C-alpha cells in the first residue's frame, strides 16, 4: 500500500458510529500502474474518541473489506501496510 486517504469523516448519532470513505492506493511490488480501492467504512468507537484512533479503525474496516475480495481471499494478492499503527493514549 502506498497511500491512504480518508474523506467525509463524520459521526452519525442515529447509528452511534463514525463513518468515512477510505481510498487505498496499491502499487504492485514489481512496479506498474497503481490500483485505487474505495470503501465506505464505519467505526463503532464512542463519539469522543481521538481522531487518530477513529482513522485507524476506519482503515482496519477497509482492510477487512479488501481481504474479503476474491483476489485477496484466495491469496493471489496481498496488502502490506507500511504505516505505523496509532497507540491508544492514556489521559
QUIPEGI-V384318 format. One line per field, one symbol per residue. burial: b if it has 24 or more other ideal C-beta (glycine too) atoms within 12 Angstrom, else e. Layout:
BEGIN
burial->???
END
This chain:
BEGIN
burial->beebebeebeeeeeeebbbbbbbbebeeeeeeeeeebebebbbebeeebeeeebbbbbbbbbbeebeeeeeeeeeeeebeeeeeeeeeeee
END
